Structure formats: structure tokens, C-alpha cells
């Protein structure tokens, strides 16, 4: 194992702390990740004194500038790919209606008590007499070995004081593959309502980290079991459960959704494709119907789901621009590839390629991930069908170059040819040519499109201008 304080910056901090006459420590994530063997470039330094003064002294020796956050009493500098944040040791107390603490100067022991979890409360000493020694008052090292998330103090105090820690516990459990200690999880369950005082931005930041994990389903299972999911993303919680009519039950859509999410996560780091996987069936509760002959149906759930994406993104304060539009498109189109199975026609494939554009590969990945069943024969059948559609996509794309195609005849050409200004007829001709190409009545080339333009213009009573 490499030395814990191998970076040059640690020696400089230790030297400047000694000159200032303050004790300094490395605390939190860097210590935890060192023992887990995980890379970490974010370093937290806590000083029994002014963290800002220590940061300024270190920056001066290195010829750097610090970024100071006076409202938080912290300072930060960047050095050789490291981001080093300095803060004075603190003790905190909280009001019931806020997650913003009343902060006072404190000792390293006070600072460790206010940390969220034992594995984040460990520190390395930067004092000359015990340089590099581990300070671990809450047995965080044992919890690392046991792979447990546990709070330093009574979990009711820890979570009620700062309710964001409840989602952070779930996030760390998801990222690290740890379990949450029983009393701690029970505390999350009966403090779940306190999450309402936390800003949506902070909550969404934790959700994004859960989504980026190797197996994000772990986090959403814990969010649902804890009662947090129905508060922060009720639309997803509504997928939970199975309704039965006349002895017939439908697929359990929550567990199916999480399986699809993990399938996508195993193939792609695209966070927005993962969001599309999480939300692909979000319209099912609203579209669910029981029909005695057919059983349970969810007709139109992709359309209803796509309409829900903007409100959900707005609620979560996720980007409302191209990222949202991408997720909405994926949700809207996620059934289209398999819908082609009964008749894998060139026309249907062209239209899918046209609608999906450059996102067709992501859509196919989502569609494949959506094939889940405990019945291996059913999975094999659907996979075979999926492969037929995928192969047809490749063939049509190579032949017709439809993906994101622009009709060979532009609106400007139509207007100049027939002496028109922008009008309804221009749109009618363009749509007519596009549909003809997608239906395969003409090729995706200029000569055939120009001839069809002339034919359609004649039907509309338009006269070609003299050259």
C-alpha cells in the first residue's frame, strides 16, 4: 500500500500549520478512499484555528491563489491536479426547520463528531510528532472492513440535524456496495419527512451520483424501502406493486424498471440514457387498464410517459434543454424497435431511423435492456426478434442513408422554382417528398425528389418559373 500522505502538498500544509501554531489534519473522503484503494483528488484539511489563514499561507509558499468562501469559512486551492479545501475545526448545532447549522470554533474531536458517517470521520494527523497517524474515534476502520454505513452519533441526531445525510447514506451504500447499519436505516425511515427542508439541488446532486454508480438499482431500492422515494420522486414510487383482477396480475413495474436501469448501466456511462431507462415506463400507472380478454394493458404508456418528462425534470431541477429532450425522445420511442417485429418493413425501419436520428444506437441499447423476464425461453425469443430488427436497421441505413437525412429538395429550391414566398404549399411539397422517401416510393436522391416536386406542384396548380 502506498504511503497515505505521499503528495508534496501534505508536507507543505504540515509545515505552514506548525509555523502558524495550529494543529491540522486530513479528514474525510481522502482518508476513506485511501484505505479502500480508490483514487481521490479532493482533499479536505481541517485546522484547529482558521482554515482560511492556513490556506493563504500554503498558497503563498506555492505561489498560488486561494478561492475563499467567507460565508462558509472555507478556502480552496488547486495544486497538481488536486483540489484542496481548508476549514477550521467546528462544532455545530441545528434548528428544527433548517439544515443550516449554528457553527462555533471547535477541536478535531468536535469536528469528527459532526461528520456524517464513521467512515468519513477518520483523519490523518499532520503534526510532526505523529505525522500520518490515523485518528479514528468511532471505529470507522472497522466499519470499512465490515462494509457498513454507520453514523458517529445517534442516527436520529445525525439525520434530523442534516436530513441530506439520509440520501448520502444511500448514495455511499450504492457507490461502495456497503450496507446501512440496521438502527441507522430505521432512523432514516422515521426521519424521511425531514427531507422536505433540503434544497432540491442538493437532493438531485445525490441522485445523480446514485445514477452514476455501477449498479444504481441499489440506491433506488433503498430509497423506496426507506420512504424517501415517495417524497422526492413519487412518480417512480407509483410503479411499485402488482394489482390482481380475476386472478391475473401484471408485471411488477418497479423491479422491472430497476433491472432495465442496471442493464443500461452495464453498457453505458451516459447519465441521460440511464435517466431514460429509469423513466421509460413512468406512464404505466396512468395507462393501466384491465380487459377480461386481454388481461392488463398499458396502451399508450410511452406517449403518457414522454409527456411526464418535462414536469419531472422541472421538479428535480434537472436541465430543461437538450438533456430533457433526449430523455423525452427515448421514452417516447422505446417501444418502436420491438413494435417492428411483426413486420420488419423497410418503410417502418426508415421512419424509426428518421425519428431517432443520431440517437438510434442509444435507443437500441435501451430497447435491448428492456427485455427482462425470469423465463429464459421468453428472453431468448425477444432477443431473437430484437436481433432481426437490429440487422434490418443496419441494412436500411447502409442502403438509404436515412439517419438524420435532409430531404434532397429544400424549401428554398421549391420557392425559387415556383416563384413562391414562404407558404403552406412549400410545406406540403416538402412533406410529400419526405413521406415518399420514407415509404420507399422514391430513393433518397436529388433527381427523383426533384421530379416528384414537379409532379406534386402541378397537382397544387403551381407553375414553374422560366430559367
C-alpha positions in Angstrom: 0.0 0.0 0.0 1.3 3.5 -0.9 2.1 5.9 1.9 -1.1 7.8 2.9 0.5 11.3 2.7 2.7 10.8 -0.3 1.7 14.1 -2.1 4.0 17.0 -1.6 1.1 19.2 -0.5 0.7 17.4 2.8 4.2 18.3 3.9 3.7 21.9 2.9 0.4 22.1 4.9 2.1 20.5 7.9 5.0 23.0 7.8 2.7 26.0 7.5 0.4 24.8 10.2 3.4 24.4 12.6 4.5 28.0 11.7 1.0 29.3 12.5 0.9 27.3 15.7 -2.2 25.3 14.7 -2.9 21.6 14.5 -4.0 20.4 11.1 -5.5 17.1 9.8 -6.5 15.4 6.6 -10.1 14.3 7.1 -13.0 12.6 5.3 -13.1 11.2 1.8 -9.4 11.1 1.1 -8.8 9.0 4.2 -11.7 6.7 3.5 -10.7 6.2 -0.1 -7.0 5.6 0.7 -8.0 2.6 2.8 -10.5 1.5 0.1 -7.8 1.8 -2.6 -9.9 4.2 -4.5 -8.4 7.3 -6.3 -9.2 10.6 -4.7 -8.1 14.1 -5.8 -10.3 16.0 -3.4 -8.5 16.7 -0.1 -10.1 18.2 3.0 -7.9 19.8 5.5 -9.3 20.8 8.9 -7.3 23.1 11.2 -7.8 23.9 14.9 -7.9 27.5 14.1 -8.5 29.5 10.9 -8.7 27.3 7.8 -8.6 30.4 5.6 -5.3 31.6 7.2 -3.7 28.2 6.7 -4.9 28.1 3.1 -3.4 31.5 2.4 -0.1 30.5 4.0 0.1 27.3 1.9 -0.9 29.2 -1.3 1.8 31.9 -0.6 4.5 29.2 -0.3 3.4 27.6 -3.6 2.9 30.9 -5.4 -0.8 30.2 -5.9 -4.1 31.9 -5.2 -6.9 30.7 -2.9 -10.6 30.8 -3.5 -12.3 31.9 -0.3 -15.9 31.2 0.6 -16.3 33.6 3.6 -19.9 32.6 4.2 -18.8 29.0 4.9 -15.4 29.9 6.4 -13.6 27.8 3.9 -10.9 28.3 1.3 -9.8 26.2 -1.7 -6.7 25.9 -3.9 -5.8 23.7 -6.8 -2.3 22.1 -7.0 -1.0 19.5 -9.4 -4.5 18.0 -10.2 -5.6 18.1 -6.5 -8.4 20.2 -5.1 -7.6 21.1 -1.5 -10.2 22.6 0.7 -9.3 24.1 4.1 -11.7 24.7 7.0 -11.4 25.4 10.7 -12.5 22.7 13.1 -16.1 23.3 14.1 -18.9 22.1 16.3 -22.4 22.6 15.0 -26.0 22.8 16.3 -29.1 22.8 14.2 -32.6 24.3 14.3 -35.5 22.0 13.5 -36.7 24.0 10.5 -33.3 24.3 8.7 -30.3 22.2 7.6 -28.1 25.3 8.1 -26.1 24.8 11.3 -25.1 27.3 14.0 -21.3 27.0 13.8 -18.7 27.6 16.5 -15.0 27.0 16.6 -14.1 23.6 17.9 -11.4 20.9 18.2 -10.7 18.0 15.9 -12.8 15.8 18.2 -15.8 18.2 17.8 -15.3 18.2 14.0 -15.3 14.4 13.8 -18.5 14.2 15.8 -20.3 16.4 13.3 -19.3 14.2 10.4 -22.0 12.2 8.6 -20.6 8.6 8.9 -17.9 6.9 10.8 -16.0 6.0 7.5 -15.9 9.8 6.8 -14.8 10.8 10.3 -11.3 9.3 10.1 -8.4 11.7 9.9 -4.6 11.6 9.3 -2.5 13.8 11.6 -0.2 16.4 10.1 1.7 17.0 13.3 5.4 16.4 13.4 5.2 14.1 16.4 2.6 11.7 15.0 2.6 12.6 11.3 0.4 10.2 9.3 -1.2 8.6 12.3 -4.9 7.7 12.0 -7.3 9.3 14.3 -10.4 7.1 14.4 -12.6 7.7 17.5 -15.7 6.0 16.0 -14.1 2.8 14.7 -14.6 3.8 11.1 -11.8 1.5 10.1 -13.8 -1.5 11.4 -16.9 -0.3 9.5 -14.8 -0.1 6.3 -13.7 -3.7 6.8 -17.3 -4.7 7.7 -18.6 -2.7 4.7 -21.1 -0.8 6.9 -22.5 2.8 6.7 -23.0 4.0 10.3 -23.3 7.4 11.9 -20.8 8.6 14.6 -23.6 9.8 16.9 -27.2 8.6 17.5 -28.6 8.4 13.9 -31.7 10.3 14.9 -29.5 13.2 15.8 -27.3 12.9 12.7 -30.2 12.6 10.3 -32.6 15.1 11.9 -29.8 17.7 12.1 -28.9 17.4 8.4 -31.6 15.3 6.5 -29.5 15.3 3.3 -27.3 12.7 5.1 -30.1 10.2 4.7 -29.7 10.2 0.9 -26.0 10.4 1.3 -26.1 7.2 3.3 -27.9 5.5 0.5 -25.6 7.1 -2.1 -22.5 5.7 -0.3 -24.1 2.3 0.1 -24.8 2.3 -3.6 -21.3 3.5 -4.7 -19.3 1.3 -2.3 -21.6 -1.8 -2.2 -21.9 -1.3 1.6 -25.0 -2.0 3.8 -26.6 0.6 6.1 -26.4 -0.4 9.7 -29.9 -1.5 10.9 -30.5 1.2 13.5 -29.3 3.8 11.0 -31.7 2.6 8.4 -34.6 2.5 10.8 -33.7 6.1 11.7 -33.8 7.1 8.0 -37.3 5.6 7.7 -38.8 7.6 10.6 -36.9 10.8 9.7 -37.8 10.6 6.0 -40.2 13.5 6.2 -37.4 15.8 7.2 -36.0 15.7 3.7 -38.5 18.4 2.8 -36.3 21.1 4.3 -33.4 20.2 2.0 -33.0 22.1 -1.3 -33.9 20.3 -4.4 -30.5 21.0 -5.9 -28.7 19.1 -3.1 -31.1 16.2 -3.4 -30.7 16.0 -7.1 -26.9 16.1 -6.8 -27.1 13.0 -4.7 -29.5 11.3 -7.1 -27.1 12.0 -10.0 -24.3 10.2 -8.0 -26.6 7.3 -7.4 -27.4 7.2 -11.1 -23.7 7.2 -12.0 -23.0 4.2 -9.8 -22.0 0.8 -11.2 -25.4 -0.7 -10.0 -27.8 2.2 -9.5 -30.7 0.0 -8.6 -29.3 -0.5 -5.1 -29.9 3.2 -4.4 -33.5 3.2 -5.7 -34.4 0.0 -3.7 -33.1 1.7 -0.6 -34.9 5.0 -1.4 -38.1 3.1 -1.8 -37.7 0.9 1.3 -36.8 4.0 3.4 -39.9 6.0 2.3 -37.8 8.7 0.7 -38.7 7.8 -2.9 -42.4 8.7 -2.5 -41.3 12.1 -1.3 -38.6 13.0 -3.8 -39.8 11.1 -6.9 -43.4 9.9 -6.3 -43.9 9.1 -10.0 -41.3 6.3 -9.7 -42.7 5.1 -6.4 -46.1 4.6 -8.1 -44.6 1.8 -10.2 -44.3 -0.3 -7.1 -46.7 -3.2 -6.5 -48.8 -5.6 -8.5 -52.6 -5.3 -8.9 -54.7 -8.5 -9.5 -58.0 -8.9 -11.2 -59.7 -12.2 -11.8 -56.6 -13.9 -10.7 -54.4 -12.1 -13.2 -51.6 -9.9 -12.2 -49.3 -7.7 -14.3 -45.5 -7.4 -14.2 -44.1 -5.7 -11.2 -43.0 -2.5 -12.9 -40.7 -1.1 -10.3 -38.4 -4.0 -10.1 -38.6 -4.3 -13.9 -37.6 -0.7 -14.3 -34.6 -1.1 -12.0 -33.5 -4.2 -13.9 -33.6 -2.1 -17.1 -31.6 0.6 -15.4 -28.9 -1.8 -14.4 -28.8 -3.3 -17.9 -28.2 0.1 -19.4 -25.7 1.0 -16.7 -23.7 -2.2 -17.5 -23.4 -1.0 -21.1 -23.2 2.8 -21.0 -22.0 5.7 -18.8 -24.4 8.1 -20.5 -26.2 9.5 -17.4 -29.1 10.7 -19.5 -29.6 7.3 -21.1 -29.7 5.9 -17.6 -32.4 8.5 -16.7 -34.4 7.4 -19.8 -34.1 3.8 -18.5 -35.3 4.8 -15.1 -38.3 6.7 -16.5 -39.1 4.6 -19.6 -42.2 3.1 -18.0 -43.2 6.1 -15.9 -46.5 6.4 -17.8 -47.7 2.9 -16.9 -49.7 3.7 -13.7 -51.8 6.3 -15.6 -52.3 4.0 -18.7 -53.0 0.7 -16.8 -56.3 -1.0 -17.7 -57.7 -4.4 -17.1 -59.6 -6.1 -20.0 -61.2 -9.5 -19.3 -60.0 -11.0 -22.6 -56.5 -9.4 -22.9 -55.7 -9.0 -19.2 -53.6 -6.0 -18.1 -52.7 -3.5 -20.7 -50.6 -0.3 -20.7 -51.5 1.1 -24.1 -50.0 4.5 -24.9 -47.8 4.5 -21.8 -44.8 5.6 -23.9 -46.8 8.7 -25.0 -48.0 9.5 -21.5 -44.6 8.9 -20.1 -42.9 11.3 -22.6 -45.4 14.0 -21.5 -44.3 13.5 -17.9 -40.6 14.0 -18.5 -40.6 17.8 -18.6 -42.6 18.2 -15.3 -40.3 15.6 -13.6 -37.1 17.4 -14.9 -38.6 20.7 -13.7 -39.4 19.2 -10.3 -35.9 17.7 -9.9 -34.3 20.9 -11.3 -32.5 18.9 -14.0 -31.6 20.6 -17.3 -34.7 21.5 -19.3 -32.8 21.8 -22.6 -31.2 19.1 -24.8 -30.8 16.6 -22.0 -34.5 16.7 -21.2 -35.5 16.5 -24.9 -33.2 13.5 -25.3 -34.8 11.6 -22.4 -38.2 12.5 -23.6 -37.4 11.2 -27.1 -36.0 7.9 -25.7 -39.1 7.4 -23.5 -41.4 8.1 -26.5 -39.6 5.8 -28.9 -38.6 2.9 -26.5 -41.3 0.5 -27.9 -40.8 1.3 -31.6 -38.0 -1.2 -32.4 -39.8 -4.2 -30.9 -43.1 -3.0 -32.5 -41.4 -3.6 -35.9 -41.0 -7.3 -35.2 -44.3 -8.4 -36.7 -43.5 -6.7 -40.0 -39.8 -5.6 -40.3 -40.5 -3.5 -43.4 -38.1 -1.1 -45.0 -40.6 1.7 -44.5 -41.0 1.1 -40.8 -37.3 1.0 -40.3 -36.8 4.2 -42.3 -39.2 6.0 -40.1 -37.6 4.8 -37.0 -34.2 5.9 -38.3 -35.6 9.3 -39.2 -37.3 9.8 -35.8 -34.4 8.6 -33.7 -31.6 10.2 -35.8 -28.2 10.0 -34.2 -29.7 8.6 -31.0 -30.7 5.3 -32.8 -27.8 3.4 -31.2 -28.8 4.6 -27.7 -32.4 3.7 -28.4 -31.5 0.2 -29.5 -29.4 -0.2 -26.3 -32.4 0.9 -24.2 -34.7 -1.4 -26.1 -32.4 -4.4 -25.6 -32.1 -3.6 -21.9 -35.9 -3.6 -21.7 -36.0 -7.3 -22.4 -36.4 -8.8 -19.0 -38.1 -11.9 -17.8 -37.4 -14.8 -15.4 -38.4 -17.1 -18.3 -35.3 -17.8 -20.3 -37.3 -19.0 -23.3 -39.2 -15.7 -23.4 -36.0 -13.7 -23.2 -34.4 -15.8 -26.0 -37.5 -15.3 -28.2 -37.5 -11.5 -27.7 -33.7 -11.3 -28.2 -34.0 -13.1 -31.5 -36.7 -10.7 -32.6 -34.6 -7.8 -31.4 -31.7 -9.0 -33.4 -33.8 -9.3 -36.6 -34.8 -5.6 -36.2 -31.3 -4.5 -35.5 -29.9 -6.3 -38.6 -32.7 -4.7 -40.7 -31.7 -1.2 -39.3 -28.1 -1.8 -40.4 -29.2 -2.9 -43.9 -31.6 0.0 -44.5 -29.2 2.6 -43.1 -26.4 1.4 -45.4 -28.8 1.4 -48.4 -30.8 4.6 -47.9 -28.7 6.8 -45.6 -31.9 7.9 -43.7 -30.5 8.7 -40.3 -30.9 12.5 -39.8 -31.5 12.8 -43.5 -32.4 16.2 -45.0 -34.8 15.9 -48.0 -32.8 16.4 -51.2 -35.1 19.3 -52.2 -35.0 22.2 -49.9 -37.8 24.8 -49.2 -35.6 27.5 -50.8 -35.4 25.5 -54.0 -39.2 24.9 -54.1 -39.8 28.7 -53.6 -37.3 29.7 -56.3 -38.5 27.1 -58.8 -42.2 28.2 -58.5 -41.7 31.9 -57.6 -43.2 31.4 -54.1 -42.7 33.1 -50.8 -43.0 31.1 -47.6 -46.4 29.5 -47.6 -48.4 26.3 -46.9 -47.7 24.8 -50.4 -43.9 24.8 -49.7 -44.5 22.7 -46.6 -47.0 20.4 -48.4 -44.4 19.6 -51.2 -41.6 19.0 -48.7 -43.7 16.7 -46.6 -44.8 14.8 -49.7 -41.2 14.2 -50.8 -40.2 13.2 -47.2 -43.1 10.7 -47.0 -42.3 9.3 -50.4 -38.7 8.6 -49.4 -39.6 7.1 -46.1 -42.2 4.9 -47.8 -39.6 3.8 -50.4 -41.6 5.1 -53.4 -38.5 7.1 -54.5 -34.9 6.9 -53.5 -33.2 9.4 -51.2 -31.6 11.3 -54.1 -32.0 14.7 -55.8 -33.1 13.6 -59.3 -36.1 11.5 -58.1 -37.0 14.1 -55.4 -36.9 17.0 -58.0 -39.2 15.0 -60.3 -41.6 14.3 -57.6 -41.6 18.0 -56.6 -42.6 19.0 -60.1 -45.4 16.4 -60.1 -46.8 17.5 -56.7 -46.5 21.2 -57.6 -48.6 20.6 -60.8 -51.3 18.9 -58.7 -51.3 22.0 -56.5 -51.7 24.3 -59.5 -48.2 25.8 -59.3 -46.3 26.9 -62.4 -42.6 26.6 -62.8 -40.7 29.8 -63.3 -38.7 30.3 -66.5 -35.0 29.9 -66.0 
